[in-house]
């Protein structure tokens, strides 16, 4: 039996993430790839730009251990106080 019995299944927005990557907030660079969601390890504010947005927004007082179900292209260092961020794609 294969390690991943779902390996031939197509990916979708509602499917569980297949990859995870550490997010280092940056004011000018986008993430290496779009994330389906962000895991917030230690709570605080998260400044981000969603895939279809032209402006950044700040999600305030995000609780540590939360998963934000938002497709994200950038996480900014200015305005982000939350730490241990992980992109789920």
PDB file of N, CA, C and O in Angstrom:
ATOM      1  N   UNK A   1       0.841  -1.181   0.000  1.00  0.00           N
ATOM      2  CA  UNK A   1       0.000   0.000   0.000  1.00  0.00           C
ATOM      3  C   UNK A   1       0.887   1.246   0.000  1.00  0.00           C
ATOM      4  O   UNK A   1       1.935   1.287   0.644  1.00  0.00           O
ATOM      5  N   UNK A   2       0.448   2.228  -0.720  1.00  0.00           N
ATOM      6  CA  UNK A   2       1.154   3.506  -0.812  1.00  0.00           C
ATOM      7  C   UNK A   2       1.133   4.225   0.533  1.00  0.00           C
ATOM      8  O   UNK A   2       0.202   4.073   1.324  1.00  0.00           O
ATOM      9  N   UNK A   3       2.193   5.019   0.777  1.00  0.00           N
ATOM     10  CA  UNK A   3       2.246   5.832   1.989  1.00  0.00           C
ATOM     11  C   UNK A   3       1.073   6.809   2.029  1.00  0.00           C
ATOM     12  O   UNK A   3       0.483   7.022   3.088  1.00  0.00           O
ATOM     13  N   UNK A   4       0.732   7.403   0.884  1.00  0.00           N
ATOM     14  CA  UNK A   4      -0.368   8.360   0.799  1.00  0.00           C
ATOM     15  C   UNK A   4      -1.440   7.820  -0.135  1.00  0.00           C
ATOM     16  O   UNK A   4      -1.304   7.933  -1.353  1.00  0.00           O
ATOM     17  N   UNK A   5      -2.500   7.235   0.408  1.00  0.00           N
ATOM     18  CA  UNK A   5      -3.534   6.675  -0.454  1.00  0.00           C
ATOM     19  C   UNK A   5      -4.304   7.735  -1.243  1.00  0.00           C
ATOM     20  O   UNK A   5      -5.096   7.396  -2.123  1.00  0.00           O
ATOM     21  N   UNK A   6      -4.077   9.016  -0.934  1.00  0.00           N
ATOM     22  CA  UNK A   6      -4.770  10.102  -1.629  1.00  0.00           C
ATOM     23  C   UNK A   6      -3.875  10.822  -2.630  1.00  0.00           C
ATOM     24  O   UNK A   6      -4.253  11.872  -3.150  1.00  0.00           O
ATOM     25  N   UNK A   7      -2.686  10.269  -2.910  1.00  0.00           N
ATOM     26  CA  UNK A   7      -1.727  10.958  -3.767  1.00  0.00           C
ATOM     27  C   UNK A   7      -2.249  11.225  -5.178  1.00  0.00           C
ATOM     28  O   UNK A   7      -1.783  12.156  -5.835  1.00  0.00           O
ATOM     29  N   UNK A   8      -3.183  10.448  -5.646  1.00  0.00           N
ATOM     30  CA  UNK A   8      -3.720  10.684  -6.995  1.00  0.00           C
ATOM     31  C   UNK A   8      -4.951  11.592  -6.981  1.00  0.00           C
ATOM     32  O   UNK A   8      -5.510  11.898  -8.034  1.00  0.00           O
ATOM     33  N   UNK A   9      -5.369  12.017  -5.802  1.00  0.00           N
ATOM     34  CA  UNK A   9      -6.513  12.924  -5.692  1.00  0.00           C
ATOM     35  C   UNK A   9      -6.083  14.338  -6.061  1.00  0.00           C
ATOM     36  O   UNK A   9      -4.960  14.757  -5.780  1.00  0.00           O
ATOM     37  N   UNK A  10      -6.998  15.065  -6.696  1.00  0.00           N
ATOM     38  CA  UNK A  10      -6.670  16.449  -7.035  1.00  0.00           C
ATOM     39  C   UNK A  10      -6.794  17.336  -5.796  1.00  0.00           C
ATOM     40  O   UNK A  10      -7.582  17.070  -4.888  1.00  0.00           O
ATOM     41  N   UNK A  11      -5.997  18.385  -5.792  1.00  0.00           N
ATOM     42  CA  UNK A  11      -6.010  19.329  -4.685  1.00  0.00           C
ATOM     43  C   UNK A  11      -7.165  20.312  -4.885  1.00  0.00           C
ATOM     44  O   UNK A  11      -7.569  20.575  -6.017  1.00  0.00           O
ATOM     45  N   UNK A  12      -7.685  20.843  -3.803  1.00  0.00           N
ATOM     46  CA  UNK A  12      -8.728  21.865  -3.875  1.00  0.00           C
ATOM     47  C   UNK A  12      -8.575  22.794  -2.674  1.00  0.00           C
ATOM     48  O   UNK A  12      -7.796  22.524  -1.760  1.00  0.00           O
ATOM     49  N   UNK A  13      -9.320  23.873  -2.688  1.00  0.00           N
ATOM     50  CA  UNK A  13      -9.244  24.831  -1.578  1.00  0.00           C
ATOM     51  C   UNK A  13      -9.714  24.250  -0.259  1.00  0.00           C
ATOM     52  O   UNK A  13      -9.269  24.680   0.805  1.00  0.00           O
ATOM     53  N   UNK A  14     -10.611  23.275  -0.318  1.00  0.00           N
ATOM     54  CA  UNK A  14     -11.126  22.710   0.932  1.00  0.00           C
ATOM     55  C   UNK A  14     -10.399  21.438   1.350  1.00  0.00           C
ATOM     56  O   UNK A  14     -10.671  20.884   2.415  1.00  0.00           O
ATOM     57  N   UNK A  15      -9.479  20.978   0.515  1.00  0.00           N
ATOM     58  CA  UNK A  15      -8.684  19.804   0.881  1.00  0.00           C
ATOM     59  C   UNK A  15      -7.646  20.196   1.930  1.00  0.00           C
ATOM     60  O   UNK A  15      -7.210  21.347   1.967  1.00  0.00           O
ATOM     61  N   UNK A  16      -7.250  19.259   2.773  1.00  0.00           N
ATOM     62  CA  UNK A  16      -6.193  19.566   3.744  1.00  0.00           C
ATOM     63  C   UNK A  16      -4.908  19.986   3.030  1.00  0.00           C
ATOM     64  O   UNK A  16      -4.661  19.605   1.886  1.00  0.00           O
ATOM     65  N   UNK A  17      -4.117  20.759   3.713  1.00  0.00           N
ATOM     66  CA  UNK A  17      -2.845  21.219   3.153  1.00  0.00           C
ATOM     67  C   UNK A  17      -1.929  20.031   2.873  1.00  0.00           C
ATOM     68  O   UNK A  17      -1.903  19.056   3.624  1.00  0.00           O
ATOM     69  N   UNK A  18      -1.183  20.131   1.779  1.00  0.00           N
ATOM     70  CA  UNK A  18      -0.196  19.104   1.437  1.00  0.00           C
ATOM     71  C   UNK A  18       1.204  19.525   1.857  1.00  0.00           C
ATOM     72  O   UNK A  18       2.082  18.679   2.028  1.00  0.00           O
ATOM     73  N   UNK A  19       1.419  20.827   2.024  1.00  0.00           N
ATOM     74  CA  UNK A  19       2.725  21.328   2.416  1.00  0.00           C
ATOM     75  C   UNK A  19       2.574  22.366   3.524  1.00  0.00           C
ATOM     76  O   UNK A  19       1.516  22.971   3.697  1.00  0.00           O
ATOM     77  N   UNK A  20       3.647  22.550   4.258  1.00  0.00           N
ATOM     78  CA  UNK A  20       3.702  23.572   5.305  1.00  0.00           C
ATOM     79  C   UNK A  20       5.080  24.222   5.229  1.00  0.00           C
ATOM     80  O   UNK A  20       6.076  23.554   4.952  1.00  0.00           O
ATOM     81  N   UNK A  21       5.127  25.524   5.475  1.00  0.00           N
ATOM     82  CA  UNK A  21       6.400  26.239   5.422  1.00  0.00           C
ATOM     83  C   UNK A  21       6.399  27.365   6.443  1.00  0.00           C
ATOM     84  O   UNK A  21       5.375  28.000   6.694  1.00  0.00           O
ATOM     85  N   UNK A  22       7.563  27.598   7.022  1.00  0.00           N
ATOM     86  CA  UNK A  22       7.707  28.686   7.984  1.00  0.00           C
ATOM     87  C   UNK A  22       7.535  30.020   7.265  1.00  0.00           C
ATOM     88  O   UNK A  22       8.020  30.204   6.149  1.00  0.00           O
ATOM     89  N   UNK A  23       6.851  30.931   7.909  1.00  0.00           N
ATOM     90  CA  UNK A  23       6.655  32.272   7.349  1.00  0.00           C
ATOM     91  C   UNK A  23       7.517  33.257   8.131  1.00  0.00           C
ATOM     92  O   UNK A  23       7.413  33.369   9.352  1.00  0.00           O
ATOM     93  N   UNK A  24       8.364  33.965   7.400  1.00  0.00           N
ATOM     94  CA  UNK A  24       9.128  35.071   7.961  1.00  0.00           C
ATOM     95  C   UNK A  24       8.522  36.349   7.398  1.00  0.00           C
ATOM     96  O   UNK A  24       8.688  36.636   6.212  1.00  0.00           O
ATOM     97  N   UNK A  25       7.821  37.124   8.226  1.00  0.00           N
ATOM     98  CA  UNK A  25       7.205  38.350   7.721  1.00  0.00           C
ATOM     99  C   UNK A  25       8.228  39.257   7.033  1.00  0.00           C
ATOM    100  O   UNK A  25       9.376  39.362   7.465  1.00  0.00           O
ATOM    101  N   UNK A  26       7.787  39.909   5.955  1.00  0.00           N
ATOM    102  CA  UNK A  26       8.664  40.760   5.154  1.00  0.00           C
ATOM    103  C   UNK A  26       7.809  41.873   4.556  1.00  0.00           C
ATOM    104  O   UNK A  26       6.710  41.615   4.064  1.00  0.00           O
ATOM    105  N   UNK A  27       8.299  43.095   4.597  1.00  0.00           N
ATOM    106  CA  UNK A  27       7.518  44.223   4.096  1.00  0.00           C
ATOM    107  C   UNK A  27       7.513  44.373   2.584  1.00  0.00           C
ATOM    108  O   UNK A  27       6.683  45.109   2.051  1.00  0.00           O
ATOM    109  N   UNK A  28       8.413  43.701   1.875  1.00  0.00           N
ATOM    110  CA  UNK A  28       8.463  43.885   0.423  1.00  0.00           C
ATOM    111  C   UNK A  28       8.284  42.602  -0.384  1.00  0.00           C
ATOM    112  O   UNK A  28       7.813  42.658  -1.520  1.00  0.00           O
ATOM    113  N   UNK A  29       8.645  41.459   0.168  1.00  0.00           N
ATOM    114  CA  UNK A  29       8.565  40.210  -0.597  1.00  0.00           C
ATOM    115  C   UNK A  29       7.292  39.439  -0.304  1.00  0.00           C
ATOM    116  O   UNK A  29       6.778  39.451   0.814  1.00  0.00           O
ATOM    117  N   UNK A  30       6.790  38.762  -1.345  1.00  0.00           N
ATOM    118  CA  UNK A  30       5.664  37.846  -1.181  1.00  0.00           C
ATOM    119  C   UNK A  30       6.168  36.528  -0.604  1.00  0.00           C
ATOM    120  O   UNK A  30       7.374  36.280  -0.569  1.00  0.00           O
ATOM    121  N   UNK A  31       5.253  35.694  -0.157  1.00  0.00           N
ATOM    122  CA  UNK A  31       5.591  34.351   0.281  1.00  0.00           C
ATOM    123  C   UNK A  31       6.127  33.562  -0.918  1.00  0.00           C
ATOM    124  O   UNK A  31       5.884  33.949  -2.061  1.00  0.00           O
ATOM    125  N   UNK A  32       6.846  32.468  -0.679  1.00  0.00           N
ATOM    126  CA  UNK A  32       7.364  31.679  -1.804  1.00  0.00           C
ATOM    127  C   UNK A  32       6.256  31.065  -2.653  1.00  0.00           C
ATOM    128  O   UNK A  32       6.484  30.711  -3.810  1.00  0.00           O
ATOM    129  N   UNK A  33       5.098  30.940  -2.105  1.00  0.00           N
ATOM    130  CA  UNK A  33       3.920  30.439  -2.814  1.00  0.00           C
ATOM    131  C   UNK A  33       2.700  30.819  -2.001  1.00  0.00           C
ATOM    132  O   UNK A  33       2.797  31.083  -0.803  1.00  0.00           O
ATOM    133  N   UNK A  34       1.556  30.845  -2.655  1.00  0.00           N
ATOM    134  CA  UNK A  34       0.326  31.208  -1.950  1.00  0.00           C
ATOM    135  C   UNK A  34      -0.007  30.154  -0.896  1.00  0.00           C
ATOM    136  O   UNK A  34       0.172  28.957  -1.122  1.00  0.00           O
ATOM    137  N   UNK A  35      -0.481  30.602   0.231  1.00  0.00           N
ATOM    138  CA  UNK A  35      -0.912  29.700   1.299  1.00  0.00           C
ATOM    139  C   UNK A  35      -2.431  29.621   1.301  1.00  0.00           C
ATOM    140  O   UNK A  35      -3.109  30.614   1.039  1.00  0.00           O
ATOM    141  N   UNK A  36      -2.966  28.438   1.598  1.00  0.00           N
ATOM    142  CA  UNK A  36      -4.413  28.266   1.773  1.00  0.00           C
ATOM    143  C   UNK A  36      -4.853  28.836   3.115  1.00  0.00           C
ATOM    144  O   UNK A  36      -5.975  29.315   3.277  1.00  0.00           O
ATOM    145  N   UNK A  37      -3.927  28.767   4.073  1.00  0.00           N
ATOM    146  CA  UNK A  37      -4.227  29.184   5.440  1.00  0.00           C
ATOM    147  C   UNK A  37      -2.919  29.477   6.156  1.00  0.00           C
ATOM    148  O   UNK A  37      -1.839  29.123   5.683  1.00  0.00           O
ATOM    149  N   UNK A  38      -3.037  30.134   7.310  1.00  0.00           N
ATOM    150  CA  UNK A  38      -1.872  30.414   8.151  1.00  0.00           C
ATOM    151  C   UNK A  38      -2.155  29.883   9.550  1.00  0.00           C
ATOM    152  O   UNK A  38      -3.206  30.143  10.135  1.00  0.00           O
ATOM    153  N   UNK A  39      -1.190  29.133  10.068  1.00  0.00           N
ATOM    154  CA  UNK A  39      -1.231  28.710  11.463  1.00  0.00           C
ATOM    155  C   UNK A  39      -0.473  29.759  12.272  1.00  0.00           C
ATOM    156  O   UNK A  39       0.644  30.136  11.919  1.00  0.00           O
ATOM    157  N   UNK A  40      -1.087  30.227  13.358  1.00  0.00           N
ATOM    158  CA  UNK A  40      -0.472  31.226  14.230  1.00  0.00           C
ATOM    159  C   UNK A  40      -0.069  30.515  15.525  1.00  0.00           C
ATOM    160  O   UNK A  40      -0.921  30.149  16.335  1.00  0.00           O
ATOM    161  N   UNK A  41       1.239  30.325  15.708  1.00  0.00           N
ATOM    162  CA  UNK A  41       1.724  29.603  16.882  1.00  0.00           C
ATOM    163  C   UNK A  41       1.600  30.409  18.162  1.00  0.00           C
ATOM    164  O   UNK A  41       1.083  29.908  19.160  1.00  0.00           O
ATOM    165  N   UNK A  42       2.066  31.651  18.147  1.00  0.00           N
ATOM    166  CA  UNK A  42       1.984  32.535  19.307  1.00  0.00           C
ATOM    167  C   UNK A  42       1.187  33.764  18.904  1.00  0.00           C
ATOM    168  O   UNK A  42       1.525  34.434  17.929  1.00  0.00           O
ATOM    169  N   UNK A  43       0.143  34.059  19.640  1.00  0.00           N
ATOM    170  CA  UNK A  43      -0.840  35.064  19.258  1.00  0.00           C
ATOM    171  C   UNK A  43      -0.335  36.490  19.158  1.00  0.00           C
ATOM    172  O   UNK A  43       0.742  36.833  19.645  1.00  0.00           O
ATOM    173  N   UNK A  44      -1.146  37.303  18.514  1.00  0.00           N
ATOM    174  CA  UNK A  44      -0.866  38.719  18.315  1.00  0.00           C
ATOM    175  C   UNK A  44      -1.567  39.195  17.060  1.00  0.00           C
ATOM    176  O   UNK A  44      -2.556  38.602  16.629  1.00  0.00           O
ATOM    177  N   UNK A  45      -1.057  40.262  16.476  1.00  0.00           N
ATOM    178  CA  UNK A  45      -1.619  40.816  15.243  1.00  0.00           C
ATOM    179  C   UNK A  45      -0.893  40.218  14.037  1.00  0.00           C
ATOM    180  O   UNK A  45       0.299  39.920  14.104  1.00  0.00           O
ATOM    181  N   UNK A  46      -1.627  40.046  12.936  1.00  0.00           N
ATOM    182  CA  UNK A  46      -1.043  39.548  11.692  1.00  0.00           C
ATOM    183  C   UNK A  46      -1.396  40.528  10.574  1.00  0.00           C
ATOM    184  O   UNK A  46      -2.565  40.704  10.233  1.00  0.00           O
ATOM    185  N   UNK A  47      -0.372  41.158  10.013  1.00  0.00           N
ATOM    186  CA  UNK A  47      -0.550  42.070   8.877  1.00  0.00           C
ATOM    187  C   UNK A  47      -0.308  41.253   7.610  1.00  0.00           C
ATOM    188  O   UNK A  47       0.757  40.660   7.440  1.00  0.00           O
ATOM    189  N   UNK A  48      -1.292  41.226   6.731  1.00  0.00           N
ATOM    190  CA  UNK A  48      -1.186  40.381   5.552  1.00  0.00           C
ATOM    191  C   UNK A  48      -1.876  40.993   4.345  1.00  0.00           C
ATOM    192  O   UNK A  48      -2.652  41.942   4.457  1.00  0.00           O
ATOM    193  N   UNK A  49      -1.570  40.423   3.194  1.00  0.00           N
ATOM    194  CA  UNK A  49      -2.291  40.759   1.964  1.00  0.00           C
ATOM    195  C   UNK A  49      -2.855  39.463   1.415  1.00  0.00           C
ATOM    196  O   UNK A  49      -2.112  38.518   1.147  1.00  0.00           O
ATOM    197  N   UNK A  50      -4.164  39.421   1.247  1.00  0.00           N
ATOM    198  CA  UNK A  50      -4.836  38.249   0.691  1.00  0.00           C
ATOM    199  C   UNK A  50      -4.592  38.184  -0.817  1.00  0.00           C
ATOM    200  O   UNK A  50      -4.251  39.185  -1.447  1.00  0.00           O
ATOM    201  N   UNK A  51      -4.769  37.012  -1.372  1.00  0.00           N
ATOM    202  CA  UNK A  51      -4.515  36.769  -2.798  1.00  0.00           C
ATOM    203  C   UNK A  51      -5.207  37.800  -3.699  1.00  0.00           C
ATOM    204  O   UNK A  51      -4.575  38.332  -4.612  1.00  0.00           O
ATOM    205  N   UNK A  52      -6.455  38.084  -3.469  1.00  0.00           N
ATOM    206  CA  UNK A  52      -7.204  38.969  -4.359  1.00  0.00           C
ATOM    207  C   UNK A  52      -7.289  40.405  -3.909  1.00  0.00           C
ATOM    208  O   UNK A  52      -8.062  41.176  -4.477  1.00  0.00           O
ATOM    209  N   UNK A  53      -6.518  40.795  -2.904  1.00  0.00           N
ATOM    210  CA  UNK A  53      -6.598  42.147  -2.365  1.00  0.00           C
ATOM    211  C   UNK A  53      -5.499  43.049  -2.906  1.00  0.00           C
ATOM    212  O   UNK A  53      -4.411  42.590  -3.255  1.00  0.00           O
ATOM    213  N   UNK A  54      -5.805  44.334  -2.969  1.00  0.00           N
ATOM    214  CA  UNK A  54      -4.827  45.329  -3.403  1.00  0.00           C
ATOM    215  C   UNK A  54      -4.179  46.031  -2.216  1.00  0.00           C
ATOM    216  O   UNK A  54      -3.223  46.787  -2.387  1.00  0.00           O
ATOM    217  N   UNK A  55      -4.699  45.781  -1.007  1.00  0.00           N
ATOM    218  CA  UNK A  55      -4.182  46.441   0.185  1.00  0.00           C
ATOM    219  C   UNK A  55      -3.940  45.428   1.294  1.00  0.00           C
ATOM    220  O   UNK A  55      -4.552  44.361   1.331  1.00  0.00           O
ATOM    221  N   UNK A  56      -3.033  45.788   2.193  1.00  0.00           N
ATOM    222  CA  UNK A  56      -2.796  44.970   3.373  1.00  0.00           C
ATOM    223  C   UNK A  56      -3.894  45.223   4.397  1.00  0.00           C
ATOM    224  O   UNK A  56      -4.510  46.289   4.416  1.00  0.00           O
ATOM    225  N   UNK A  57      -4.128  44.232   5.245  1.00  0.00           N
ATOM    226  CA  UNK A  57      -5.035  44.365   6.384  1.00  0.00           C
ATOM    227  C   UNK A  57      -4.325  43.811   7.611  1.00  0.00           C
ATOM    228  O   UNK A  57      -3.396  43.012   7.493  1.00  0.00           O
ATOM    229  N   UNK A  58      -4.764  44.235   8.776  1.00  0.00           N
ATOM    230  CA  UNK A  58      -4.222  43.698  10.020  1.00  0.00           C
ATOM    231  C   UNK A  58      -5.343  42.969  10.748  1.00  0.00           C
ATOM    232  O   UNK A  58      -6.385  43.545  11.061  1.00  0.00           O
ATOM    233  N   UNK A  59      -5.105  41.693  11.008  1.00  0.00           N
ATOM    234  CA  UNK A  59      -6.028  40.901  11.815  1.00  0.00           C
ATOM    235  C   UNK A  59      -5.522  41.011  13.247  1.00  0.00           C
ATOM    236  O   UNK A  59      -4.429  40.545  13.567  1.00  0.00           O
ATOM    237  N   UNK A  60      -6.319  41.626  14.096  1.00  0.00           N
ATOM    238  CA  UNK A  60      -5.880  41.953  15.447  1.00  0.00           C
ATOM    239  C   UNK A  60      -6.229  40.866  16.459  1.00  0.00           C
ATOM    240  O   UNK A  60      -7.264  40.205  16.369  1.00  0.00           O
ATOM    241  N   UNK A  61      -5.330  40.707  17.420  1.00  0.00           N
ATOM    242  CA  UNK A  61      -5.553  39.822  18.568  1.00  0.00           C
ATOM    243  C   UNK A  61      -5.873  38.382  18.172  1.00  0.00           C
ATOM    244  O   UNK A  61      -6.778  37.766  18.736  1.00  0.00           O
ATOM    245  N   UNK A  62      -5.138  37.851  17.210  1.00  0.00           N
ATOM    246  CA  UNK A  62      -5.327  36.465  16.801  1.00  0.00           C
ATOM    247  C   UNK A  62      -4.779  35.562  17.920  1.00  0.00           C
ATOM    248  O   UNK A  62      -3.656  35.746  18.388  1.00  0.00           O
ATOM    249  N   UNK A  63      -5.566  34.624  18.320  1.00  0.00           N
ATOM    250  CA  UNK A  63      -5.198  33.729  19.415  1.00  0.00           C
ATOM    251  C   UNK A  63      -4.159  32.712  18.950  1.00  0.00           C
ATOM    252  O   UNK A  63      -4.274  32.153  17.860  1.00  0.00           O
ATOM    253  N   UNK A  64      -3.152  32.477  19.776  1.00  0.00           N
ATOM    254  CA  UNK A  64      -2.156  31.459  19.469  1.00  0.00           C
ATOM    255  C   UNK A  64      -2.823  30.103  19.286  1.00  0.00           C
ATOM    256  O   UNK A  64      -3.750  29.759  20.020  1.00  0.00           O
ATOM    257  N   UNK A  65      -2.360  29.342  18.320  1.00  0.00           N
ATOM    258  CA  UNK A  65      -2.945  28.043  18.010  1.00  0.00           C
ATOM    259  C   UNK A  65      -4.057  28.123  16.977  1.00  0.00           C
ATOM    260  O   UNK A  65      -4.653  27.105  16.623  1.00  0.00           O
ATOM    261  N   UNK A  66      -4.341  29.337  16.486  1.00  0.00           N
ATOM    262  CA  UNK A  66      -5.398  29.523  15.482  1.00  0.00           C
ATOM    263  C   UNK A  66      -4.916  29.175  14.082  1.00  0.00           C
ATOM    264  O   UNK A  66      -3.734  29.303  13.764  1.00  0.00           O
ATOM    265  N   UNK A  67      -5.853  28.733  13.257  1.00  0.00           N
ATOM    266  CA  UNK A  67      -5.619  28.580  11.825  1.00  0.00           C
ATOM    267  C   UNK A  67      -6.530  29.584  11.132  1.00  0.00           C
ATOM    268  O   UNK A  67      -7.753  29.536  11.270  1.00  0.00           O
ATOM    269  N   UNK A  68      -5.913  30.494  10.384  1.00  0.00           N
ATOM    270  CA  UNK A  68      -6.671  31.518   9.657  1.00  0.00           C
ATOM    271  C   UNK A  68      -6.949  31.001   8.255  1.00  0.00           C
ATOM    272  O   UNK A  68      -6.014  30.850   7.468  1.00  0.00           O
ATOM    273  N   UNK A  69      -8.206  30.725   7.918  1.00  0.00           N
ATOM    274  CA  UNK A  69      -8.538  30.166   6.608  1.00  0.00           C
ATOM    275  C   UNK A  69      -8.645  31.255   5.534  1.00  0.00           C
ATOM    276  O   UNK A  69      -9.727  31.548   5.027  1.00  0.00           O
ATOM    277  N   UNK A  70      -7.511  31.833   5.211  1.00  0.00           N
ATOM    278  CA  UNK A  70      -7.493  32.911   4.228  1.00  0.00           C
ATOM    279  C   UNK A  70      -6.321  32.677   3.280  1.00  0.00           C
ATOM    280  O   UNK A  70      -5.211  32.384   3.725  1.00  0.00           O
ATOM    281  N   UNK A  71      -6.562  32.803   1.985  1.00  0.00           N
ATOM    282  CA  UNK A  71      -5.502  32.618   0.993  1.00  0.00           C
ATOM    283  C   UNK A  71      -4.626  33.859   0.992  1.00  0.00           C
ATOM    284  O   UNK A  71      -5.088  34.965   0.710  1.00  0.00           O
ATOM    285  N   UNK A  72      -3.366  33.661   1.309  1.00  0.00           N
ATOM    286  CA  UNK A  72      -2.451  34.765   1.578  1.00  0.00           C
ATOM    287  C   UNK A  72      -1.298  34.789   0.599  1.00  0.00           C
ATOM    288  O   UNK A  72      -0.749  33.747   0.239  1.00  0.00           O
ATOM    289  N   UNK A  73      -0.929  36.012   0.162  1.00  0.00           N
ATOM    290  CA  UNK A  73       0.249  36.177  -0.704  1.00  0.00           C
ATOM    291  C   UNK A  73       1.424  36.789   0.047  1.00  0.00           C
ATOM    292  O   UNK A  73       2.577  36.535  -0.299  1.00  0.00           O
ATOM    293  N   UNK A  74       1.140  37.610   1.091  1.00  0.00           N
ATOM    294  CA  UNK A  74       2.209  38.293   1.828  1.00  0.00           C
ATOM    295  C   UNK A  74       1.839  38.409   3.297  1.00  0.00           C
ATOM    296  O   UNK A  74       0.672  38.580   3.651  1.00  0.00           O
ATOM    297  N   UNK A  75       2.864  38.313   4.152  1.00  0.00           N
ATOM    298  CA  UNK A  75       2.719  38.626   5.571  1.00  0.00           C
ATOM    299  C   UNK A  75       3.767  39.688   5.857  1.00  0.00           C
ATOM    300  O   UNK A  75       4.956  39.481   5.617  1.00  0.00           O
ATOM    301  N   UNK A  76       3.326  40.806   6.363  1.00  0.00           N
ATOM    302  CA  UNK A  76       4.206  41.960   6.585  1.00  0.00           C
ATOM    303  C   UNK A  76       4.808  41.963   7.981  1.00  0.00           C
ATOM    304  O   UNK A  76       4.166  41.553   8.948  1.00  0.00           O
ATOM    305  N   UNK A  77       6.032  42.422   8.074  1.00  0.00           N
ATOM    306  CA  UNK A  77       6.667  42.540   9.388  1.00  0.00           C
ATOM    307  C   UNK A  77       6.101  43.750  10.140  1.00  0.00           C
ATOM    308  O   UNK A  77       5.909  43.703  11.355  1.00  0.00           O
ATOM    309  N   UNK A  78       5.834  44.843   9.395  1.00  0.00           N
ATOM    310  CA  UNK A  78       5.232  46.022  10.012  1.00  0.00           C
ATOM    311  C   UNK A  78       3.776  45.711  10.334  1.00  0.00           C
ATOM    312  O   UNK A  78       2.972  45.463   9.434  1.00  0.00           O
ATOM    313  N   UNK A  79       3.450  45.726  11.589  1.00  0.00           N
ATOM    314  CA  UNK A  79       2.085  45.447  12.025  1.00  0.00           C
ATOM    315  C   UNK A  79       1.876  44.025  12.516  1.00  0.00           C
ATOM    316  O   UNK A  79       0.833  43.724  13.098  1.00  0.00           O
ATOM    317  N   UNK A  80       2.845  43.144  12.295  1.00  0.00           N
ATOM    318  CA  UNK A  80       2.705  41.758  12.760  1.00  0.00           C
ATOM    319  C   UNK A  80       3.439  41.595  14.081  1.00  0.00           C
ATOM    320  O   UNK A  80       4.646  41.824  14.174  1.00  0.00           O
ATOM    321  N   UNK A  81       2.684  41.193  15.107  1.00  0.00           N
ATOM    322  CA  UNK A  81       3.276  40.904  16.411  1.00  0.00           C
ATOM    323  C   UNK A  81       3.182  39.415  16.740  1.00  0.00           C
ATOM    324  O   UNK A  81       3.876  38.936  17.637  1.00  0.00           O
ATOM    325  N   UNK A  82       2.338  38.687  16.030  1.00  0.00           N
ATOM    326  CA  UNK A  82       2.231  37.240  16.220  1.00  0.00           C
ATOM    327  C   UNK A  82       3.516  36.582  15.722  1.00  0.00           C
ATOM    328  O   UNK A  82       4.178  37.106  14.827  1.00  0.00           O
ATOM    329  N   UNK A  83       3.862  35.449  16.294  1.00  0.00           N
ATOM    330  CA  UNK A  83       5.079  34.741  15.899  1.00  0.00           C
ATOM    331  C   UNK A  83       4.779  33.270  15.656  1.00  0.00           C
ATOM    332  O   UNK A  83       3.665  32.797  15.883  1.00  0.00           O
ATOM    333  N   UNK A  84       5.795  32.563  15.193  1.00  0.00           N
ATOM    334  CA  UNK A  84       5.671  31.139  14.900  1.00  0.00           C
ATOM    335  C   UNK A  84       4.571  30.889  13.872  1.00  0.00           C
ATOM    336  O   UNK A  84       3.686  30.055  14.067  1.00  0.00           O
ATOM    337  N   UNK A  85       4.653  31.640  12.768  1.00  0.00           N
ATOM    338  CA  UNK A  85       3.656  31.542  11.699  1.00  0.00           C
ATOM    339  C   UNK A  85       4.062  30.454  10.710  1.00  0.00           C
ATOM    340  O   UNK A  85       5.232  30.327  10.352  1.00  0.00           O
ATOM    341  N   UNK A  86       3.079  29.675  10.279  1.00  0.00           N
ATOM    342  CA  UNK A  86       3.318  28.598   9.326  1.00  0.00           C
ATOM    343  C   UNK A  86       2.281  28.711   8.212  1.00  0.00           C
ATOM    344  O   UNK A  86       1.081  28.783   8.475  1.00  0.00           O
ATOM    345  N   UNK A  87       2.753  28.727   6.966  1.00  0.00           N
ATOM    346  CA  UNK A  87       1.874  28.716   5.813  1.00  0.00           C
ATOM    347  C   UNK A  87       1.460  27.291   5.500  1.00  0.00           C
ATOM    348  O   UNK A  87       2.289  26.381   5.516  1.00  0.00           O
ATOM    349  N   UNK A  88       0.190  27.096   5.217  1.00  0.00           N
ATOM    350  CA  UNK A  88      -0.350  25.777   4.862  1.00  0.00           C
ATOM    351  C   UNK A  88      -0.836  25.860   3.422  1.00  0.00           C
ATOM    352  O   UNK A  88      -1.674  26.699   3.092  1.00  0.00           O
ATOM    353  N   UNK A  89      -0.315  24.998   2.573  1.00  0.00           N
ATOM    354  CA  UNK A  89      -0.685  25.050   1.155  1.00  0.00           C
ATOM    355  C   UNK A  89      -0.998  23.676   0.620  1.00  0.00           C
ATOM    356  O   UNK A  89      -1.328  23.532  -0.558  1.00  0.00           O
TER     357      UNK A  89
END
